Amino acid sequence: MFALPHLDLPPLRGAAGTVRLPGSKSISNRVLLLAGLAEGTTEIHDLLDSDDTRVMLQALRALGCSLERLEADGAVLRVQGLGGRLRVREAELFLGNAGTAMRPLAAALAVLAATQGGCFELRGVPRMHERPIGDLVDALRPLGCRIDELGTPGYPPLRVSGQAGGRLATRQPIRVRGDVSSQFLTALLLALPLVSDAGDVVVEVEGELISKPYVEITLALLARFGIQVQRAGWSRFTIPQGSRYRTPGRIHVEGDASSASYFVALGAIAALDAPVRIEGVGRDSIQGDIAFLDAAAAMGAQVHAGPNWIEVRRGRWPLQAIELDCNAIPDAAMTLAVMALYAQGTTRLSGIASWRVKETDRITAMAAELGRLGAQVDSGDDFIAVTPPAQWRAAALATYDDHRMAMCLSLAAFNPLAGAKPPVPIRIEDPGCVAKTFPDYFETLFGIVQADPAEVPVIAVDGPSASGKGTLAAALAQRLGWHLLDSGAVYRALALAALRQGVVPEDEPALLRLAAALDLRFEGERVWLGGEEIGDELRREETGAMASRVAALPAVRRALHALQLSFHRAPGLVADGRDMGTVVFPGAALKVFLTASAAERAKRRHKQLISKGIDTKITTLLADIEARDARDRSRSAAPLRAAEDALQLDNSQLGIDESVELVLQWWRQRNPLDRGR
């Protein structure tokens, strides 16, 4: 939904409800690779569907793995593993910005190519080519792996190659640095069981190992696939001779604990009357970021958790500033930096040097964006210190193509709860970057937040029948990332329900019962009634004629008024109809009255119906449109007219793209986040 240049969030004031987390990225990509390397077939349940897992899936297909979706919704994936044997000897793999794919695949393919023969190139987006991999390369080359750096030394892209029958020097310990990224150690632990036939394989870590909980995930999943790694503290890991990957048959991916942190923080900040409940991960998680619960509690959150759920609500307020070594929770620590905006005092987070080699330099990025909001920020090589704003500022926040920046910074929209005067909206640039790990993040967020309707913007688009207001409104909603209310479709849906049940327009009690039970959902120009898509039926002339008659009934309009108001939710609403700006949303931030001549509207309707195979005459359509116009203008309940402050848009000679750009220009002139830019 959010393939947008930016998304504006109004001030938000509360949160309550239940969210179901997507699967863990860290677990998902490890499980995919393990299933791909293992003997046998693995059924993976609750796999994360995201950019990072998609590139791993594409890579596995390119390498000859058989992948099959077992359910219509894709909830179960069956992977036929390679059994440690290459089926494809040459491939070019594009791995996006997924470190959880690039590093372990590079290691696995390096050892397989060196022993079985092959040539593989691994590339990514430009940012991936700035993320270090040199320490992993330096660990693999002494074994006898041939690795060519195709760009800047120490960084992707890489080419790994070798000849069949090669032997690797695994008798001596393999040494790897641990103080840059734990993914280097993980990559070796995932790859080296493939070449353990000659004896035990030992990996020794140089320096302090960071992000130890992510290595714990690796070890736990290796055990599920038959590899019992022995370790001496965090410095020496032994893979037993003859280790072989074997499928566990079925494996479930637990919810992403890093993603849980945003909703834990949301509960701590904004769950005033009822908790925020998070399902899919709990206290028994194998993910280190579950320790974020303790950090949130230290700041004042009320946290309760079970085996697969967490509930959080506000406790201490304002939150308490903390000083914390975040070496064990580097990803979730980003959320603490934004929680610091709501804390009393200065929050200092240390042990975060790994932030600098993630999707972006997160220390620099977070310091810059929190500063835009008005916070005082100090930072260094491995720390960040945040003091809340004395005066909050509306800001457009850059996300640096980093999913966690986008999700963390969205929490700044709750600034009214921190006493921001006035409350300020915020802009999230490139919100679509959340697709890396949580494609539905913003939809999930908006499903449980509360806002003052007066602070949630509305664009009302009114106009006569067939003026194109529905098409214009749907395009505007898509461009802005807002909700859509097609009020005409509301009345047509009621009319359709009446026609299906044989209810006549004169039977007001029956119409009111139908109105009370309407279950409508809009997505672009598509409409669902009770889970059934009804777009084509709504466009029938019979349905339109019935809708015009029932819409003239004051009791029906009153019955549907509350339903229409329920669409007024964050981040914003585009509403189209005949009385959106005059009756339903008289306080709309922008009102547009769309017009076109009756002849032009009849021509458009005729073209639309003919394209759908519906035979009709343009003269009949013109007469019907003129009759509807007269009826709509003269009815006693909400007659068709432009609001006094509406901007007139005659689109007789304009295409839809031109009309959309004109209305967006009008909106930018009124939007506080655009004024002065």
NORBELNOR-V625071 format. One record per residue. N is the residue number from 1. SS is DSSP state (2 for helix, 1 for strand, 0 for the rest). PSI is psi in whole degrees, 0 to 359 (NA if undefined). Layout:
[[N:SS:PSI] [N:SS:PSI]]
This chain:
[[1:0:325] [2:0:51] [3:0:68] [4:0:153] [5:0:328] [6:1:163] [7:1:124] [8:1:130] [9:1:126] [10:0:169] [11:0:134] [12:0:148] [13:0:359] [14:1:170] [15:1:145] [16:0:150] [17:1:187] [18:1:136] [19:1:144] [20:1:121] [21:0:148] [22:0:164] [23:1:155] [24:0:132] [25:2:314] [26:2:318] [27:2:317] [28:2:309] [29:2:329] [30:2:314] [31:2:319] [32:2:313] [33:2:317] [34:2:316] [35:2:324] [36:2:329] [37:2:341] [38:0:162] [39:1:137] [40:0:187] [41:1:133] [42:1:130] [43:1:120] [44:1:123] [45:1:144] [46:0:32] [47:0:138] [48:0:134] [49:0:103] [50:0:175] [51:2:317] [52:2:318] [53:2:329] [54:2:320] [55:2:327] [56:2:318] [57:2:317] [58:2:320] [59:2:316] [60:2:320] [61:2:315] [62:2:333] [63:0:0] [64:0:7] [65:0:143] [66:1:124] [67:1:132] [68:1:127] [69:1:127] [70:0:342] [71:0:156] [72:0:324] [73:0:4] [74:0:19] [75:0:339] [76:1:130] [77:1:128] [78:1:126] [79:1:121] [80:1:112] [81:0:165] [82:0:348] [83:0:29] [84:0:10] [85:0:130] [86:0:132] [87:0:335] [88:0:133] [89:0:352] [90:1:132] [91:1:152] [92:1:122] [93:1:127] [94:1:123] [95:0:19] [96:0:230] [97:0:34] [98:0:99] [99:2:328] [100:2:351] [101:2:313] [102:2:308] [103:2:311] [104:2:326] [105:2:320] [106:2:316] [107:2:314] [108:2:315] [109:2:329] [110:2:314] [111:2:326] [112:2:317] [113:2:323] [114:2:334] [115:2:332] [116:2:348] [117:1:136] [118:1:173] [119:1:123] [120:1:134] [121:1:136] [122:1:120] [123:1:169] [124:0:195] [125:0:167] [126:0:321] [127:0:323] [128:2:328] [129:2:359] [130:2:358] [131:0:127] [132:1:143] [133:0:4] [134:2:323] [135:2:326] [136:2:317] [137:2:317] [138:2:332] [139:2:329] [140:2:325] [141:2:318] [142:0:340] [143:0:338] [144:0:10] [145:0:134] [146:1:118] [147:1:120] [148:1:128] [149:1:118] [150:0:355] [151:0:232] [152:0:129] [153:0:134] [154:0:1] [155:1:156] [156:0:163] [157:0:160] [158:1:156] [159:1:127] [160:1:139] [161:1:168] [162:1:178] [163:1:147] [164:1:141] [165:0:3] [166:0:155] [167:0:145] [168:0:148] [169:0:80] [170:0:7] [171:0:331] [172:0:151] [173:0:143] [174:1:125] [175:1:139] [176:1:142] [177:1:145] [178:0:359] [179:0:7] [180:0:309] [181:0:133] [182:2:346] [183:2:336] [184:2:315] [185:2:315] [186:2:316] [187:2:317] [188:2:317] [189:2:327] [190:2:329] [191:2:322] [192:2:336] [193:2:339] [194:2:343] [195:2:42] [196:0:16] [197:0:324] [198:0:343] [199:0:178] [200:0:146] [201:1:126] [202:1:134] [203:1:128] [204:1:137] [205:1:129] [206:1:130] [207:0:182] [208:0:126] [209:0:123] [210:0:165] [211:0:46] [212:2:323] [213:2:331] [214:2:330] [215:2:325] [216:2:319] [217:2:314] [218:2:313] [219:2:319] [220:2:320] [221:2:325] [222:2:319] [223:2:322] [224:2:332] [225:0:20] [226:0:8] [227:0:111] [228:0:92] [229:0:133] [230:1:139] [231:1:150] [232:1:100] [233:0:222] [234:0:20] [235:0:343] [236:1:128] [237:1:132] [238:1:124] [239:1:118] [240:0:148] [241:0:140] [242:0:15] [243:0:138] [244:0:139] [245:0:129] [246:1:137] [247:0:141] [248:0:357] [249:0:298] [250:1:139] [251:1:139] [252:1:137] [253:0:121] [254:0:161] [255:1:154] [256:0:115] [257:2:328] [258:2:318] [259:2:329] [260:2:331] [261:2:327] [262:2:324] [263:2:333] [264:2:313] [265:2:320] [266:2:317] [267:2:318] [268:2:328] [269:2:319] [270:2:359] [271:0:88] [272:0:315] [273:0:335] [274:0:156] [275:0:164] [276:1:123] [277:1:132] [278:1:123] [279:1:146] [280:0:347] [281:0:150] [282:0:196] [283:0:337] [284:0:13] [285:0:146] [286:0:0] [287:0:134] [288:2:332] [289:2:354] [290:2:340] [291:2:347] [292:2:330] [293:2:320] [294:2:322] [295:2:318] [296:2:320] [297:2:323] [298:2:331] [299:2:349] [300:0:357] [301:0:146] [302:1:113] [303:1:129] [304:1:139] [305:1:148] [306:0:199] [307:0:334] [308:0:27] [309:1:159] [310:1:139] [311:1:134] [312:1:140] [313:1:168] [314:0:137] [315:0:259] [316:0:139] [317:0:131] [318:0:166] [319:1:161] [320:1:127] [321:0:147] [322:0:161] [323:1:126] [324:1:135] [325:1:115] [326:0:21] [327:2:325] [328:2:345] [329:2:57] [330:2:320] [331:2:312] [332:2:336] [333:2:334] [334:2:324] [335:2:325] [336:2:325] [337:2:326] [338:2:325] [339:2:331] [340:2:337] [341:2:339] [342:2:14] [343:1:158] [344:1:114] [345:0:193] [346:1:125] [347:1:128] [348:1:120] [349:1:123] [350:1:178] [351:0:30] [352:0:29] [353:2:330] [354:2:341] [355:2:328] [356:2:345] [357:2:25] [358:0:205] [359:0:331] [360:0:177] [361:0:94] [362:2:333] [363:2:311] [364:2:316] [365:2:313] [366:2:320] [367:2:318] [368:2:315] [369:2:323] [370:2:326] [371:2:324] [372:2:330] [373:0:348] [374:0:358] [375:0:153] [376:1:125] [377:1:133] [378:1:144] [379:1:160] [380:0:199] [381:0:324] [382:0:26] [383:1:162] [384:1:139] [385:1:129] [386:1:127] [387:1:133] [388:0:158] [389:0:140] [390:0:328] [391:0:113] [392:0:145] [393:0:136] [394:0:138] [395:1:147] [396:1:117] [397:1:122] [398:0:147] [399:0:351] [400:0:31] [401:0:37] [402:0:112] [403:2:320] [404:2:330] [405:2:315] [406:2:315] [407:2:316] [408:2:310] [409:2:338] [410:2:334] [411:2:345] [412:2:346] [413:2:347] [414:2:21] [415:2:335] [416:2:329] [417:2:342] [418:2:7] [419:0:19] [420:0:127] [421:0:110] [422:0:161] [423:0:144] [424:0:143] [425:0:162] [426:1:158] [427:1:130] [428:1:112] [429:1:143] [430:0:59] [431:2:340] [432:2:349] [433:2:345] [434:2:346] [435:2:344] [436:2:321] [437:0:339] [438:0:74] [439:0:329] [440:0:24] [441:2:309] [442:2:323] [443:2:318] [444:2:316] [445:2:310] [446:2:341] [447:0:344] [448:0:2] [449:1:162] [450:1:144] [451:0:158] [452:0:119] [453:2:329] [454:2:341] [455:2:0] [456:0:116] [457:0:147] [458:1:135] [459:1:118] [460:1:128] [461:1:107] [462:1:162] [463:1:169] [464:0:173] [465:0:138] [466:0:22] [467:0:351] [468:0:13] [469:2:327] [470:2:316] [471:2:317] [472:2:314] [473:2:317] [474:2:320] [475:2:320] [476:2:314] [477:2:320] [478:2:318] [479:2:328] [480:2:344] [481:0:28] [482:0:169] [483:1:159] [484:1:136] [485:1:111] [486:1:94] [487:2:330] [488:2:321] [489:2:329] [490:2:312] [491:2:323] [492:2:325] [493:2:319] [494:2:318] [495:2:318] [496:2:315] [497:2:320] [498:2:316] [499:2:319] [500:2:327] [501:2:6] [502:0:27] [503:0:130] [504:0:157] [505:0:335] [506:0:347] [507:0:77] [508:2:316] [509:2:318] [510:2:320] [511:2:320] [512:2:324] [513:2:318] [514:2:319] [515:2:321] [516:2:339] [517:0:4] [518:0:128] [519:0:94] [520:1:145] [521:1:137] [522:1:141] [523:1:102] [524:0:231] [525:0:9] [526:1:143] [527:1:134] [528:1:137] [529:1:114] [530:0:35] [531:0:357] [532:1:128] [533:1:129] [534:0:17] [535:2:312] [536:2:319] [537:2:327] [538:2:333] [539:0:354] [540:0:145] [541:2:325] [542:2:318] [543:2:317] [544:2:319] [545:2:318] [546:2:320] [547:2:319] [548:2:325] [549:2:315] [550:2:331] [551:0:342] [552:0:354] [553:0:117] [554:2:320] [555:2:322] [556:2:317] [557:2:320] [558:2:321] [559:2:326] [560:2:353] [561:2:313] [562:2:322] [563:2:317] [564:2:319] [565:2:333] [566:0:344] [567:0:352] [568:0:85] [569:0:159] [570:0:144] [571:0:349] [572:0:173] [573:1:136] [574:1:121] [575:1:130] [576:1:150] [577:1:216] [578:0:348] [579:0:25] [580:2:315] [581:2:342] [582:2:326] [583:2:307] [584:2:313] [585:0:67] [586:0:341] [587:0:17] [588:0:140] [589:0:329] [590:1:130] [591:1:131] [592:1:132] [593:1:114] [594:1:131] [595:1:158] [596:0:155] [597:0:153] [598:2:321] [599:2:317] [600:2:320] [601:2:321] [602:2:320] [603:2:317] [604:2:315] [605:2:319] [606:2:315] [607:2:320] [608:2:314] [609:2:319] [610:2:320] [611:2:338] [612:0:8] [613:0:17] [614:0:116] [615:0:129] [616:0:163] [617:0:139] [618:2:328] [619:2:322] [620:2:318] [621:2:319] [622:2:315] [623:2:320] [624:2:318] [625:2:316] [626:2:321] [627:2:319] [628:2:318] [629:2:312] [630:2:318] [631:2:318] [632:2:326] [633:2:332] [634:2:355] [635:0:153] [636:0:328] [637:0:114] [638:0:65] [639:0:152] [640:0:118] [641:0:157] [642:0:140] [643:0:151] [644:0:326] [645:0:17] [646:0:148] [647:1:129] [648:1:135] [649:1:105] [650:1:111] [651:0:21] [652:0:325] [653:0:13] [654:0:141] [655:0:170] [656:2:320] [657:2:321] [658:2:319] [659:2:317] [660:2:314] [661:2:324] [662:2:315] [663:2:320] [664:2:324] [665:2:317] [666:2:319] [667:2:318] [668:2:328] [669:2:339] [670:2:343] [671:0:122] [672:0:337] [673:0:350] [674:0:334] [675:0:131] [676:0:359] [677:0:NA]]
